[in-house]
Amino acid sequence: MNVKRRMKTALVTVAVGVAVVIGAQGVAGASTATAAQAKGCTVAERRVPVLEGRQSKLQAQLTAAQDALARAQAKDKTAIVNRLQARVRNLQLGLDRVGTALDKIHSTCG
C-alpha cells in the first residue's frame, strides 16, 4: 500500500513539474512574440507615409489614364484604347495592392 502511494506521489510530482516547465516556455514565447510584433509594427509604420505617397501618385496616374482613355475612345483610336485599357487595369491593380498593404498595417498594428 505504501508503494502505491509513493508511486502516485511521484507521478503527480513529475506531472506538475512538466506543467510548470511547459507553462514557463509558453509565457517566454508569448513575450518574445509580442516584442517581435512590436518591432515589426515599428518598421511597418515607417512605411505608411511611403505607401500613402505611392497611393496618391497611383491615383493621379489612374485619373490621367482614364481621361486619356475617354479621349481615345471618342476619337476611335483602337490601338491606343487597347494600350490605355491595359494601363488602367495595371494602375488599378497597383492601387489595390497598396491599399491592401495599408489596411493590413492598420489592422495589425492599430
DADARA-V427235 format. One record per backbone hydrogen bond with DSSP energy under -0.5 kcal/mol. NH is the residue of the N-H (numbers start at 1). CO is the residue of the C=O. E is the energy in kcal/mol with one decimal. If there is no record, write none. Layout:
BEGIN
NH/CO/E
NH/CO/E
END
This chain:
BEGIN
5/1/-1.8
6/2/-1.9
7/3/-2.3
8/4/-2.4
9/5/-2.4
10/6/-2.5
11/7/-2.5
12/8/-2.3
13/9/-2.4
14/10/-2.4
15/11/-2.6
16/12/-2.5
17/13/-2.4
18/14/-2.5
19/15/-2.2
20/16/-2.3
21/17/-2.2
22/18/-2.6
23/19/-2.5
24/20/-2.4
25/21/-1.9
26/22/-2.1
27/23/-2.1
28/24/-2.2
29/25/-2.6
30/26/-2.0
31/27/-2.0
32/28/-1.9
33/29/-2.3
34/30/-2.2
35/31/-2.1
36/32/-2.5
37/33/-2.5
38/34/-2.4
39/35/-2.1
40/36/-2.5
41/37/-2.6
42/38/-1.9
43/39/-2.0
44/40/-2.7
45/41/-3.0
46/42/-1.2
47/43/-0.8
47/44/-0.8
48/44/-0.7
51/47/-2.8
52/48/-2.8
53/49/-2.2
54/50/-2.4
55/51/-2.4
56/52/-2.2
57/53/-2.2
58/54/-2.6
59/55/-2.2
60/56/-2.1
61/57/-2.3
62/58/-2.6
63/59/-2.3
64/60/-2.2
65/61/-2.5
66/62/-2.4
67/63/-2.2
68/64/-2.4
69/65/-2.3
70/66/-2.2
71/67/-2.1
72/68/-2.5
73/69/-2.5
74/70/-1.9
75/71/-1.3
76/73/-1.0
77/72/-2.4
78/76/-1.1
81/77/-2.6
82/78/-2.4
83/79/-1.9
84/80/-2.7
85/81/-2.5
86/82/-1.8
87/83/-2.1
88/84/-2.7
89/85/-2.2
90/86/-2.4
91/87/-2.4
92/88/-2.4
93/89/-2.3
94/90/-2.4
95/91/-2.5
96/92/-2.4
97/93/-2.2
98/94/-2.2
99/95/-2.3
100/96/-2.5
101/97/-2.3
102/98/-2.4
103/99/-2.5
104/100/-2.5
105/101/-2.2
106/102/-2.6
107/103/-2.6
108/104/-2.4
109/105/-2.7
110/106/-1.3
END
